Amino acid sequence: MSAPDTHDGFPAEFWRSQEILLLKNVMALVGRGLDLDGVLREVVHLLSELLGLNRVRIIFKDPEGDTYRIRHAYGLTTAEITRGVYRLGEGITGTALKNRHLIPKDVATDSCVK
């Protein structure tokens, strides 16, 4: 019998339960009819708390232009949020936006696996 796959010392079942809890909480927020900004602020908080993420970004397309910007974040400084402007295909974030999926390989060197 093989050992269950783990991440950060927790079994895969733990992470699946955290993801389900996250989805339930997000649905409850949406169901309360909060404004979008309120929901997104809570979502970044939930992502950090339930999934143990140190940094969370929600990125929206600029209404006028072809760039994308960080709209809500957790664990980023004001300067990092201000610098958070992305074009499709540039860097890890731009690649993720363009391809709509990505597995980061090394964020420090801005490389990825598609």
PDB file as gemmi writes it, atoms N, CA and C in Angstrom:
CRYST1    1.000    1.000    1.000  90.00  90.00  90.00 P 1                      
ATOM      1  N   MET A   1       0.848  -1.174   0.000  1.00  0.00           N  
ATOM      2  CA  MET A   1       0.000   0.000   0.000  1.00  0.00           C  
ATOM      3  C   MET A   1       0.891   1.233   0.000  1.00  0.00           C  
ATOM      4  N   SER A   2       0.609   2.163  -0.888  1.00  0.00           N  
ATOM      5  CA  SER A   2       1.431   3.367  -0.966  1.00  0.00           C  
ATOM      6  C   SER A   2       0.951   4.401   0.051  1.00  0.00           C  
ATOM      7  N   ALA A   3       1.879   5.247   0.466  1.00  0.00           N  
ATOM      8  CA  ALA A   3       1.552   6.306   1.420  1.00  0.00           C  
ATOM      9  C   ALA A   3       0.730   7.377   0.720  1.00  0.00           C  
ATOM     10  N   PRO A   4      -0.223   7.997   1.435  1.00  0.00           N  
ATOM     11  CA  PRO A   4      -1.000   9.072   0.810  1.00  0.00           C  
ATOM     12  C   PRO A   4      -0.090  10.244   0.479  1.00  0.00           C  
ATOM     13  N   ASP A   5      -0.380  10.909  -0.666  1.00  0.00           N  
ATOM     14  CA  ASP A   5       0.452  12.050  -0.994  1.00  0.00           C  
ATOM     15  C   ASP A   5       0.180  13.176  -0.002  1.00  0.00           C  
ATOM     16  N   THR A   6       1.252  13.882   0.330  1.00  0.00           N  
ATOM     17  CA  THR A   6       1.149  14.932   1.331  1.00  0.00           C  
ATOM     18  C   THR A   6       1.700  16.235   0.785  1.00  0.00           C  
ATOM     19  N   HIS A   7       1.351  17.306   1.458  1.00  0.00           N  
ATOM     20  CA  HIS A   7       1.875  18.629   1.135  1.00  0.00           C  
ATOM     21  C   HIS A   7       2.048  19.356   2.456  1.00  0.00           C  
ATOM     22  N   ASP A   8       3.240  19.806   2.715  1.00  0.00           N  
ATOM     23  CA  ASP A   8       3.542  20.483   3.973  1.00  0.00           C  
ATOM     24  C   ASP A   8       3.217  19.612   5.177  1.00  0.00           C  
ATOM     25  N   GLY A   9       3.356  18.305   5.021  1.00  0.00           N  
ATOM     26  CA  GLY A   9       3.128  17.395   6.122  1.00  0.00           C  
ATOM     27  C   GLY A   9       1.676  17.013   6.365  1.00  0.00           C  
ATOM     28  N   PHE A  10       0.758  17.546   5.567  1.00  0.00           N  
ATOM     29  CA  PHE A  10      -0.659  17.228   5.711  1.00  0.00           C  
ATOM     30  C   PHE A  10      -1.083  16.297   4.579  1.00  0.00           C  
ATOM     31  N   PRO A  11      -1.957  15.329   4.868  1.00  0.00           N  
ATOM     32  CA  PRO A  11      -2.421  14.435   3.803  1.00  0.00           C  
ATOM     33  C   PRO A  11      -3.297  15.180   2.790  1.00  0.00           C  
ATOM     34  N   ALA A  12      -3.378  14.615   1.607  1.00  0.00           N  
ATOM     35  CA  ALA A  12      -4.167  15.218   0.532  1.00  0.00           C  
ATOM     36  C   ALA A  12      -5.618  15.428   0.952  1.00  0.00           C  
ATOM     37  N   GLU A  13      -6.154  14.538   1.773  1.00  0.00           N  
ATOM     38  CA  GLU A  13      -7.546  14.670   2.222  1.00  0.00           C  
ATOM     39  C   GLU A  13      -7.757  15.963   3.007  1.00  0.00           C  
ATOM     40  N   PHE A  14      -6.742  16.338   3.789  1.00  0.00           N  
ATOM     41  CA  PHE A  14      -6.838  17.588   4.550  1.00  0.00           C  
ATOM     42  C   PHE A  14      -6.995  18.767   3.600  1.00  0.00           C  
ATOM     43  N   TRP A  15      -6.157  18.821   2.559  1.00  0.00           N  
ATOM     44  CA  TRP A  15      -6.215  19.949   1.622  1.00  0.00           C  
ATOM     45  C   TRP A  15      -7.526  19.952   0.850  1.00  0.00           C  
ATOM     46  N   ARG A  16      -8.040  18.775   0.502  1.00  0.00           N  
ATOM     47  CA  ARG A  16      -9.342  18.723  -0.170  1.00  0.00           C  
ATOM     48  C   ARG A  16     -10.435  19.268   0.745  1.00  0.00           C  
ATOM     49  N   SER A  17     -10.388  18.918   2.028  1.00  0.00           N  
ATOM     50  CA  SER A  17     -11.405  19.433   2.960  1.00  0.00           C  
ATOM     51  C   SER A  17     -11.280  20.943   3.119  1.00  0.00           C  
ATOM     52  N   GLN A  18     -10.053  21.470   3.088  1.00  0.00           N  
ATOM     53  CA  GLN A  18      -9.862  22.916   3.183  1.00  0.00           C  
ATOM     54  C   GLN A  18     -10.417  23.615   1.944  1.00  0.00           C  
ATOM     55  N   GLU A  19     -10.215  23.014   0.780  1.00  0.00           N  
ATOM     56  CA  GLU A  19     -10.750  23.590  -0.458  1.00  0.00           C  
ATOM     57  C   GLU A  19     -12.273  23.613  -0.436  1.00  0.00           C  
ATOM     58  N   ILE A  20     -12.889  22.540   0.051  1.00  0.00           N  
ATOM     59  CA  ILE A  20     -14.349  22.489   0.142  1.00  0.00           C  
ATOM     60  C   ILE A  20     -14.857  23.534   1.127  1.00  0.00           C  
ATOM     61  N   LEU A  21     -14.174  23.671   2.260  1.00  0.00           N  
ATOM     62  CA  LEU A  21     -14.549  24.694   3.239  1.00  0.00           C  
ATOM     63  C   LEU A  21     -14.433  26.085   2.634  1.00  0.00           C  
ATOM     64  N   LEU A  22     -13.388  26.318   1.867  1.00  0.00           N  
ATOM     65  CA  LEU A  22     -13.210  27.601   1.186  1.00  0.00           C  
ATOM     66  C   LEU A  22     -14.376  27.872   0.252  1.00  0.00           C  
ATOM     67  N   LEU A  23     -14.737  26.893  -0.569  1.00  0.00           N  
ATOM     68  CA  LEU A  23     -15.851  27.069  -1.508  1.00  0.00           C  
ATOM     69  C   LEU A  23     -17.165  27.351  -0.776  1.00  0.00           C  
ATOM     70  N   LYS A  24     -17.414  26.645   0.302  1.00  0.00           N  
ATOM     71  CA  LYS A  24     -18.636  26.882   1.076  1.00  0.00           C  
ATOM     72  C   LYS A  24     -18.661  28.299   1.633  1.00  0.00           C  
ATOM     73  N   ASN A  25     -17.525  28.765   2.137  1.00  0.00           N  
ATOM     74  CA  ASN A  25     -17.459  30.118   2.683  1.00  0.00           C  
ATOM     75  C   ASN A  25     -17.650  31.181   1.607  1.00  0.00           C  
ATOM     76  N   VAL A  26     -17.049  30.962   0.445  1.00  0.00           N  
ATOM     77  CA  VAL A  26     -17.209  31.918  -0.661  1.00  0.00           C  
ATOM     78  C   VAL A  26     -18.667  31.964  -1.107  1.00  0.00           C  
ATOM     79  N   MET A  27     -19.292  30.800  -1.216  1.00  0.00           N  
ATOM     80  CA  MET A  27     -20.702  30.769  -1.619  1.00  0.00           C  
ATOM     81  C   MET A  27     -21.587  31.466  -0.589  1.00  0.00           C  
ATOM     82  N   ALA A  28     -21.271  31.309   0.679  1.00  0.00           N  
ATOM     83  CA  ALA A  28     -22.032  31.995   1.721  1.00  0.00           C  
ATOM     84  C   ALA A  28     -21.873  33.502   1.594  1.00  0.00           C  
ATOM     85  N   LEU A  29     -20.661  33.970   1.287  1.00  0.00           N  
ATOM     86  CA  LEU A  29     -20.429  35.405   1.099  1.00  0.00           C  
ATOM     87  C   LEU A  29     -21.248  35.940  -0.069  1.00  0.00           C  
ATOM     88  N   VAL A  30     -21.192  35.233  -1.175  1.00  0.00           N  
ATOM     89  CA  VAL A  30     -21.936  35.656  -2.368  1.00  0.00           C  
ATOM     90  C   VAL A  30     -23.435  35.648  -2.073  1.00  0.00           C  
ATOM     91  N   GLY A  31     -23.893  34.651  -1.338  1.00  0.00           N  
ATOM     92  CA  GLY A  31     -25.304  34.544  -0.995  1.00  0.00           C  
ATOM     93  C   GLY A  31     -25.802  35.666  -0.107  1.00  0.00           C  
ATOM     94  N   ARG A  32     -24.897  36.276   0.656  1.00  0.00           N  
ATOM     95  CA  ARG A  32     -25.302  37.383   1.518  1.00  0.00           C  
ATOM     96  C   ARG A  32     -25.512  38.677   0.746  1.00  0.00           C  
ATOM     97  N   GLY A  33     -25.114  38.674  -0.517  1.00  0.00           N  
ATOM     98  CA  GLY A  33     -25.344  39.847  -1.356  1.00  0.00           C  
ATOM     99  C   GLY A  33     -24.420  41.011  -1.064  1.00  0.00           C  
ATOM    100  N   LEU A  34     -23.234  40.730  -0.542  1.00  0.00           N  
ATOM    101  CA  LEU A  34     -22.269  41.793  -0.318  1.00  0.00           C  
ATOM    102  C   LEU A  34     -21.831  42.379  -1.651  1.00  0.00           C  
ATOM    103  N   ASP A  35     -21.326  43.572  -1.621  1.00  0.00           N  
ATOM    104  CA  ASP A  35     -20.791  44.153  -2.852  1.00  0.00           C  
ATOM    105  C   ASP A  35     -19.555  43.358  -3.279  1.00  0.00           C  
ATOM    106  N   LEU A  36     -19.208  43.443  -4.537  1.00  0.00           N  
ATOM    107  CA  LEU A  36     -18.103  42.660  -5.087  1.00  0.00           C  
ATOM    108  C   LEU A  36     -16.804  42.912  -4.334  1.00  0.00           C  
ATOM    109  N   ASP A  37     -16.490  44.162  -4.047  1.00  0.00           N  
ATOM    110  CA  ASP A  37     -15.246  44.455  -3.335  1.00  0.00           C  
ATOM    111  C   ASP A  37     -15.235  43.799  -1.954  1.00  0.00           C  
ATOM    112  N   GLY A  38     -16.360  43.804  -1.264  1.00  0.00           N  
ATOM    113  CA  GLY A  38     -16.444  43.145   0.035  1.00  0.00           C  
ATOM    114  C   GLY A  38     -16.218  41.650  -0.061  1.00  0.00           C  
ATOM    115  N   VAL A  39     -16.822  41.031  -1.067  1.00  0.00           N  
ATOM    116  CA  VAL A  39     -16.644  39.592  -1.278  1.00  0.00           C  
ATOM    117  C   VAL A  39     -15.182  39.277  -1.583  1.00  0.00           C  
ATOM    118  N   LEU A  40     -14.567  40.060  -2.465  1.00  0.00           N  
ATOM    119  CA  LEU A  40     -13.178  39.789  -2.849  1.00  0.00           C  
ATOM    120  C   LEU A  40     -12.216  39.983  -1.682  1.00  0.00           C  
ATOM    121  N   ARG A  41     -12.461  40.977  -0.841  1.00  0.00           N  
ATOM    122  CA  ARG A  41     -11.623  41.156   0.353  1.00  0.00           C  
ATOM    123  C   ARG A  41     -11.706  39.923   1.251  1.00  0.00           C  
ATOM    124  N   GLU A  42     -12.902  39.404   1.418  1.00  0.00           N  
ATOM    125  CA  GLU A  42     -13.078  38.203   2.243  1.00  0.00           C  
ATOM    126  C   GLU A  42     -12.449  36.976   1.589  1.00  0.00           C  
ATOM    127  N   VAL A  43     -12.528  36.883   0.264  1.00  0.00           N  
ATOM    128  CA  VAL A  43     -11.955  35.735  -0.442  1.00  0.00           C  
ATOM    129  C   VAL A  43     -10.440  35.679  -0.247  1.00  0.00           C  
ATOM    130  N   VAL A  44      -9.734  36.811  -0.382  1.00  0.00           N  
ATOM    131  CA  VAL A  44      -8.278  36.772  -0.188  1.00  0.00           C  
ATOM    132  C   VAL A  44      -7.943  36.390   1.250  1.00  0.00           C  
ATOM    133  N   HIS A  45      -8.754  36.857   2.194  1.00  0.00           N  
ATOM    134  CA  HIS A  45      -8.534  36.483   3.591  1.00  0.00           C  
ATOM    135  C   HIS A  45      -8.760  34.975   3.780  1.00  0.00           C  
ATOM    136  N   LEU A  46      -9.845  34.450   3.232  1.00  0.00           N  
ATOM    137  CA  LEU A  46     -10.131  33.023   3.342  1.00  0.00           C  
ATOM    138  C   LEU A  46      -9.040  32.172   2.690  1.00  0.00           C  
ATOM    139  N   LEU A  47      -8.566  32.588   1.532  1.00  0.00           N  
ATOM    140  CA  LEU A  47      -7.502  31.846   0.856  1.00  0.00           C  
ATOM    141  C   LEU A  47      -6.263  31.754   1.733  1.00  0.00           C  
ATOM    142  N   SER A  48      -5.919  32.851   2.383  1.00  0.00           N  
ATOM    143  CA  SER A  48      -4.730  32.827   3.226  1.00  0.00           C  
ATOM    144  C   SER A  48      -4.962  31.975   4.468  1.00  0.00           C  
ATOM    145  N   GLU A  49      -6.124  32.107   5.075  1.00  0.00           N  
ATOM    146  CA  GLU A  49      -6.406  31.382   6.310  1.00  0.00           C  
ATOM    147  C   GLU A  49      -6.612  29.884   6.091  1.00  0.00           C  
ATOM    148  N   LEU A  50      -7.445  29.524   5.144  1.00  0.00           N  
ATOM    149  CA  LEU A  50      -7.809  28.113   4.969  1.00  0.00           C  
ATOM    150  C   LEU A  50      -6.765  27.305   4.206  1.00  0.00           C  
ATOM    151  N   LEU A  51      -6.061  27.949   3.283  1.00  0.00           N  
ATOM    152  CA  LEU A  51      -5.085  27.209   2.479  1.00  0.00           C  
ATOM    153  C   LEU A  51      -3.647  27.516   2.874  1.00  0.00           C  
ATOM    154  N   GLY A  52      -3.480  28.394   3.860  1.00  0.00           N  
ATOM    155  CA  GLY A  52      -2.138  28.700   4.349  1.00  0.00           C  
ATOM    156  C   GLY A  52      -1.286  29.468   3.367  1.00  0.00           C  
ATOM    157  N   LEU A  53      -1.912  30.273   2.523  1.00  0.00           N  
ATOM    158  CA  LEU A  53      -1.153  31.043   1.536  1.00  0.00           C  
ATOM    159  C   LEU A  53      -0.592  32.314   2.171  1.00  0.00           C  
ATOM    160  N   ASN A  54       0.663  32.607   1.892  1.00  0.00           N  
ATOM    161  CA  ASN A  54       1.295  33.813   2.416  1.00  0.00           C  
ATOM    162  C   ASN A  54       0.978  35.043   1.589  1.00  0.00           C  
ATOM    163  N   ARG A  55       0.721  34.828   0.316  1.00  0.00           N  
ATOM    164  CA  ARG A  55       0.457  35.937  -0.600  1.00  0.00           C  
ATOM    165  C   ARG A  55      -0.687  35.540  -1.524  1.00  0.00           C  
ATOM    166  N   VAL A  56      -1.655  36.427  -1.645  1.00  0.00           N  
ATOM    167  CA  VAL A  56      -2.814  36.173  -2.498  1.00  0.00           C  
ATOM    168  C   VAL A  56      -3.058  37.434  -3.320  1.00  0.00           C  
ATOM    169  N   ARG A  57      -3.345  37.239  -4.604  1.00  0.00           N  
ATOM    170  CA  ARG A  57      -3.679  38.368  -5.478  1.00  0.00           C  
ATOM    171  C   ARG A  57      -4.918  38.032  -6.278  1.00  0.00           C  
ATOM    172  N   ILE A  58      -5.799  39.017  -6.403  1.00  0.00           N  
ATOM    173  CA  ILE A  58      -6.911  38.926  -7.350  1.00  0.00           C  
ATOM    174  C   ILE A  58      -6.670  40.027  -8.365  1.00  0.00           C  
ATOM    175  N   ILE A  59      -6.619  39.613  -9.627  1.00  0.00           N  
ATOM    176  CA  ILE A  59      -6.239  40.519 -10.708  1.00  0.00           C  
ATOM    177  C   ILE A  59      -7.416  40.715 -11.651  1.00  0.00           C  
ATOM    178  N   PHE A  60      -7.655  41.978 -12.011  1.00  0.00           N  
ATOM    179  CA  PHE A  60      -8.722  42.324 -12.958  1.00  0.00           C  
ATOM    180  C   PHE A  60      -8.113  43.021 -14.165  1.00  0.00           C  
ATOM    181  N   LYS A  61      -8.781  42.894 -15.294  1.00  0.00           N  
ATOM    182  CA  LYS A  61      -8.374  43.615 -16.506  1.00  0.00           C  
ATOM    183  C   LYS A  61      -8.730  45.077 -16.344  1.00  0.00           C  
ATOM    184  N   ASP A  62      -7.806  45.939 -16.771  1.00  0.00           N  
ATOM    185  CA  ASP A  62      -8.090  47.372 -16.744  1.00  0.00           C  
ATOM    186  C   ASP A  62      -9.251  47.661 -17.677  1.00  0.00           C  
ATOM    187  N   PRO A  63     -10.227  48.461 -17.260  1.00  0.00           N  
ATOM    188  CA  PRO A  63     -11.381  48.741 -18.123  1.00  0.00           C  
ATOM    189  C   PRO A  63     -10.989  49.416 -19.438  1.00  0.00           C  
ATOM    190  N   GLU A  64      -9.952  50.224 -19.380  1.00  0.00           N  
ATOM    191  CA  GLU A  64      -9.495  50.926 -20.589  1.00  0.00           C  
ATOM    192  C   GLU A  64      -8.036  50.545 -20.816  1.00  0.00           C  
ATOM    193  N   GLY A  65      -7.808  49.632 -21.701  1.00  0.00           N  
ATOM    194  CA  GLY A  65      -6.441  49.226 -21.980  1.00  0.00           C  
ATOM    195  C   GLY A  65      -6.299  47.728 -22.028  1.00  0.00           C  
ATOM    196  N   ASP A  66      -5.046  47.294 -22.239  1.00  0.00           N  
ATOM    197  CA  ASP A  66      -4.786  45.866 -22.386  1.00  0.00           C  
ATOM    198  C   ASP A  66      -3.950  45.306 -21.241  1.00  0.00           C  
ATOM    199  N   THR A  67      -3.923  46.004 -20.125  1.00  0.00           N  
ATOM    200  CA  THR A  67      -3.178  45.521 -18.971  1.00  0.00           C  
ATOM    201  C   THR A  67      -4.127  45.005 -17.900  1.00  0.00           C  
ATOM    202  N   TYR A  68      -3.551  44.290 -16.958  1.00  0.00           N  
ATOM    203  CA  TYR A  68      -4.285  43.739 -15.821  1.00  0.00           C  
ATOM    204  C   TYR A  68      -3.612  44.259 -14.559  1.00  0.00           C  
ATOM    205  N   ARG A  69      -4.401  44.488 -13.517  1.00  0.00           N  
ATOM    206  CA  ARG A  69      -3.871  45.033 -12.269  1.00  0.00           C  
ATOM    207  C   ARG A  69      -4.387  44.253 -11.067  1.00  0.00           C  
ATOM    208  N   ILE A  70      -3.592  44.304  -9.998  1.00  0.00           N  
ATOM    209  CA  ILE A  70      -4.024  43.700  -8.743  1.00  0.00           C  
ATOM    210  C   ILE A  70      -5.152  44.557  -8.182  1.00  0.00           C  
ATOM    211  N   ARG A  71      -6.276  43.912  -7.895  1.00  0.00           N  
ATOM    212  CA  ARG A  71      -7.415  44.641  -7.323  1.00  0.00           C  
ATOM    213  C   ARG A  71      -7.519  44.404  -5.817  1.00  0.00           C  
ATOM    214  N   HIS A  72      -7.227  43.193  -5.393  1.00  0.00           N  
ATOM    215  CA  HIS A  72      -7.222  42.858  -3.965  1.00  0.00           C  
ATOM    216  C   HIS A  72      -6.032  41.949  -3.702  1.00  0.00           C  
ATOM    217  N   ALA A  73      -5.432  42.099  -2.521  1.00  0.00           N  
ATOM    218  CA  ALA A  73      -4.257  41.293  -2.207  1.00  0.00           C  
ATOM    219  C   ALA A  73      -4.147  41.072  -0.713  1.00  0.00           C  
ATOM    220  N   TYR A  74      -3.417  40.031  -0.381  1.00  0.00           N  
ATOM    221  CA  TYR A  74      -3.068  39.723   0.995  1.00  0.00           C  
ATOM    222  C   TYR A  74      -1.576  39.385   1.005  1.00  0.00           C  
ATOM    223  N   GLY A  75      -0.833  39.953   1.949  1.00  0.00           N  
ATOM    224  CA  GLY A  75       0.585  39.644   2.078  1.00  0.00           C  
ATOM    225  C   GLY A  75       1.484  40.431   1.152  1.00  0.00           C  
ATOM    226  N   LEU A  76       0.958  41.419   0.460  1.00  0.00           N  
ATOM    227  CA  LEU A  76       1.751  42.266  -0.414  1.00  0.00           C  
ATOM    228  C   LEU A  76       1.802  43.673   0.167  1.00  0.00           C  
ATOM    229  N   THR A  77       2.915  44.355  -0.052  1.00  0.00           N  
ATOM    230  CA  THR A  77       3.029  45.737   0.379  1.00  0.00           C  
ATOM    231  C   THR A  77       2.272  46.633  -0.602  1.00  0.00           C  
ATOM    232  N   THR A  78       2.026  47.856  -0.198  1.00  0.00           N  
ATOM    233  CA  THR A  78       1.374  48.819  -1.084  1.00  0.00           C  
ATOM    234  C   THR A  78       2.197  49.009  -2.355  1.00  0.00           C  
ATOM    235  N   ALA A  79       3.522  49.059  -2.214  1.00  0.00           N  
ATOM    236  CA  ALA A  79       4.396  49.218  -3.388  1.00  0.00           C  
ATOM    237  C   ALA A  79       4.272  48.021  -4.327  1.00  0.00           C  
ATOM    238  N   GLU A  80       4.201  46.809  -3.780  1.00  0.00           N  
ATOM    239  CA  GLU A  80       4.052  45.617  -4.617  1.00  0.00           C  
ATOM    240  C   GLU A  80       2.712  45.625  -5.350  1.00  0.00           C  
ATOM    241  N   ILE A  81       1.669  46.067  -4.674  1.00  0.00           N  
ATOM    242  CA  ILE A  81       0.352  46.151  -5.316  1.00  0.00           C  
ATOM    243  C   ILE A  81       0.392  47.180  -6.439  1.00  0.00           C  
ATOM    244  N   THR A  82       1.012  48.314  -6.199  1.00  0.00           N  
ATOM    245  CA  THR A  82       1.109  49.368  -7.213  1.00  0.00           C  
ATOM    246  C   THR A  82       1.886  48.882  -8.437  1.00  0.00           C  
ATOM    247  N   ARG A  83       2.953  48.111  -8.212  1.00  0.00           N  
ATOM    248  CA  ARG A  83       3.750  47.569  -9.329  1.00  0.00           C  
ATOM    249  C   ARG A  83       3.033  46.436 -10.040  1.00  0.00           C  
ATOM    250  N   GLY A  84       1.973  45.912  -9.473  1.00  0.00           N  
ATOM    251  CA  GLY A  84       1.281  44.750 -10.024  1.00  0.00           C  
ATOM    252  C   GLY A  84       0.469  45.068 -11.257  1.00  0.00           C  
ATOM    253  N   VAL A  85       1.147  45.386 -12.345  1.00  0.00           N  
ATOM    254  CA  VAL A  85       0.526  45.643 -13.645  1.00  0.00           C  
ATOM    255  C   VAL A  85       1.095  44.618 -14.617  1.00  0.00           C  
ATOM    256  N   TYR A  86       0.213  43.914 -15.316  1.00  0.00           N  
ATOM    257  CA  TYR A  86       0.636  42.787 -16.138  1.00  0.00           C  
ATOM    258  C   TYR A  86       0.072  42.883 -17.551  1.00  0.00           C  
ATOM    259  N   ARG A  87       0.851  42.391 -18.494  1.00  0.00           N  
ATOM    260  CA  ARG A  87       0.412  42.249 -19.889  1.00  0.00           C  
ATOM    261  C   ARG A  87       0.345  40.760 -20.199  1.00  0.00           C  
ATOM    262  N   LEU A  88      -0.567  40.400 -21.078  1.00  0.00           N  
ATOM    263  CA  LEU A  88      -0.701  38.992 -21.463  1.00  0.00           C  
ATOM    264  C   LEU A  88       0.619  38.458 -21.985  1.00  0.00           C  
ATOM    265  N   GLY A  89       1.020  37.306 -21.458  1.00  0.00           N  
ATOM    266  CA  GLY A  89       2.223  36.636 -21.927  1.00  0.00           C  
ATOM    267  C   GLY A  89       3.513  37.086 -21.285  1.00  0.00           C  
ATOM    268  N   GLU A  90       3.506  38.146 -20.470  1.00  0.00           N  
ATOM    269  CA  GLU A  90       4.726  38.628 -19.828  1.00  0.00           C  
ATOM    270  C   GLU A  90       4.857  38.032 -18.428  1.00  0.00           C  
ATOM    271  N   GLY A  91       5.975  37.345 -18.181  1.00  0.00           N  
ATOM    272  CA  GLY A  91       6.232  36.790 -16.858  1.00  0.00           C  
ATOM    273  C   GLY A  91       5.249  35.683 -16.495  1.00  0.00           C  
ATOM    274  N   ILE A  92       5.320  35.243 -15.248  1.00  0.00           N  
ATOM    275  CA  ILE A  92       4.454  34.155 -14.794  1.00  0.00           C  
ATOM    276  C   ILE A  92       2.998  34.581 -14.790  1.00  0.00           C  
ATOM    277  N   THR A  93       2.707  35.750 -14.243  1.00  0.00           N  
ATOM    278  CA  THR A  93       1.311  36.193 -14.163  1.00  0.00           C  
ATOM    279  C   THR A  93       0.727  36.421 -15.551  1.00  0.00           C  
ATOM    280  N   GLY A  94       1.478  37.067 -16.432  1.00  0.00           N  
ATOM    281  CA  GLY A  94       1.003  37.298 -17.796  1.00  0.00           C  
ATOM    282  C   GLY A  94       0.784  36.006 -18.560  1.00  0.00           C  
ATOM    283  N   THR A  95       1.654  35.008 -18.314  1.00  0.00           N  
ATOM    284  CA  THR A  95       1.497  33.699 -18.947  1.00  0.00           C  
ATOM    285  C   THR A  95       0.246  32.994 -18.423  1.00  0.00           C  
ATOM    286  N   ALA A  96       0.039  33.071 -17.117  1.00  0.00           N  
ATOM    287  CA  ALA A  96      -1.165  32.461 -16.528  1.00  0.00           C  
ATOM    288  C   ALA A  96      -2.420  33.114 -17.080  1.00  0.00           C  
ATOM    289  N   LEU A  97      -2.416  34.428 -17.213  1.00  0.00           N  
ATOM    290  CA  LEU A  97      -3.576  35.130 -17.757  1.00  0.00           C  
ATOM    291  C   LEU A  97      -3.824  34.742 -19.215  1.00  0.00           C  
ATOM    292  N   LYS A  98      -2.756  34.632 -19.969  1.00  0.00           N  
ATOM    293  CA  LYS A  98      -2.893  34.299 -21.389  1.00  0.00           C  
ATOM    294  C   LYS A  98      -3.367  32.862 -21.588  1.00  0.00           C  
ATOM    295  N   ASN A  99      -2.752  31.916 -20.874  1.00  0.00           N  
ATOM    296  CA  ASN A  99      -3.049  30.498 -21.074  1.00  0.00           C  
ATOM    297  C   ASN A  99      -4.172  29.982 -20.196  1.00  0.00           C  
ATOM    298  N   ARG A 100      -4.553  30.765 -19.220  1.00  0.00           N  
ATOM    299  CA  ARG A 100      -5.608  30.419 -18.258  1.00  0.00           C  
ATOM    300  C   ARG A 100      -5.269  29.207 -17.410  1.00  0.00           C  
ATOM    301  N   HIS A 101      -4.012  28.837 -17.352  1.00  0.00           N  
ATOM    302  CA  HIS A 101      -3.543  27.809 -16.430  1.00  0.00           C  
ATOM    303  C   HIS A 101      -2.026  27.863 -16.375  1.00  0.00           C  
ATOM    304  N   LEU A 102      -1.492  27.391 -15.266  1.00  0.00           N  
ATOM    305  CA  LEU A 102      -0.050  27.457 -15.089  1.00  0.00           C  
ATOM    306  C   LEU A 102       0.345  26.682 -13.845  1.00  0.00           C  
ATOM    307  N   ILE A 103       1.476  26.043 -13.901  1.00  0.00           N  
ATOM    308  CA  ILE A 103       2.068  25.445 -12.715  1.00  0.00           C  
ATOM    309  C   ILE A 103       3.389  26.175 -12.499  1.00  0.00           C  
ATOM    310  N   PRO A 104       3.487  27.012 -11.462  1.00  0.00           N  
ATOM    311  CA  PRO A 104       4.751  27.722 -11.238  1.00  0.00           C  
ATOM    312  C   PRO A 104       5.878  26.737 -10.956  1.00  0.00           C  
ATOM    313  N   LYS A 105       7.001  26.964 -11.596  1.00  0.00           N  
ATOM    314  CA  LYS A 105       8.174  26.131 -11.368  1.00  0.00           C  
ATOM    315  C   LYS A 105       9.106  26.853 -10.404  1.00  0.00           C  
ATOM    316  N   ASP A 106       9.411  28.093 -10.697  1.00  0.00           N  
ATOM    317  CA  ASP A 106      10.294  28.873  -9.836  1.00  0.00           C  
ATOM    318  C   ASP A 106       9.922  30.344  -9.974  1.00  0.00           C  
ATOM    319  N   VAL A 107       9.157  30.837  -9.021  1.00  0.00           N  
ATOM    320  CA  VAL A 107       8.684  32.213  -9.070  1.00  0.00           C  
ATOM    321  C   VAL A 107       9.852  33.187  -9.046  1.00  0.00           C  
ATOM    322  N   ALA A 108      10.908  32.861  -8.329  1.00  0.00           N  
ATOM    323  CA  ALA A 108      12.068  33.757  -8.211  1.00  0.00           C  
ATOM    324  C   ALA A 108      12.711  34.019  -9.554  1.00  0.00           C  
ATOM    325  N   THR A 109      12.710  33.016 -10.448  1.00  0.00           N  
ATOM    326  CA  THR A 109      13.325  33.210 -11.754  1.00  0.00           C  
ATOM    327  C   THR A 109      12.300  33.439 -12.855  1.00  0.00           C  
ATOM    328  N   ASP A 110      11.028  33.533 -12.456  1.00  0.00           N  
ATOM    329  CA  ASP A 110       9.960  33.825 -13.398  1.00  0.00           C  
ATOM    330  C   ASP A 110       9.818  32.746 -14.469  1.00  0.00           C  
ATOM    331  N   SER A 111      10.060  31.485 -14.096  1.00  0.00           N  
ATOM    332  CA  SER A 111       9.900  30.396 -15.051  1.00  0.00           C  
ATOM    333  C   SER A 111       8.709  29.544 -14.662  1.00  0.00           C  
ATOM    334  N   CYS A 112       8.155  28.843 -15.651  1.00  0.00           N  
ATOM    335  CA  CYS A 112       6.961  28.055 -15.360  1.00  0.00           C  
ATOM    336  C   CYS A 112       6.877  26.845 -16.279  1.00  0.00           C  
ATOM    337  N   VAL A 113       5.982  25.955 -15.901  1.00  0.00           N  
ATOM    338  CA  VAL A 113       5.668  24.765 -16.686  1.00  0.00           C  
ATOM    339  C   VAL A 113       4.242  24.940 -17.155  1.00  0.00           C  
ATOM    340  N   LYS A 114       3.991  24.803 -18.430  1.00  0.00           N  
ATOM    341  CA  LYS A 114       2.632  24.973 -18.963  1.00  0.00           C  
ATOM    342  C   LYS A 114       1.899  23.663 -18.996  1.00  0.00           C  
TER     343      LYS A 114                                                      
END                                                                             
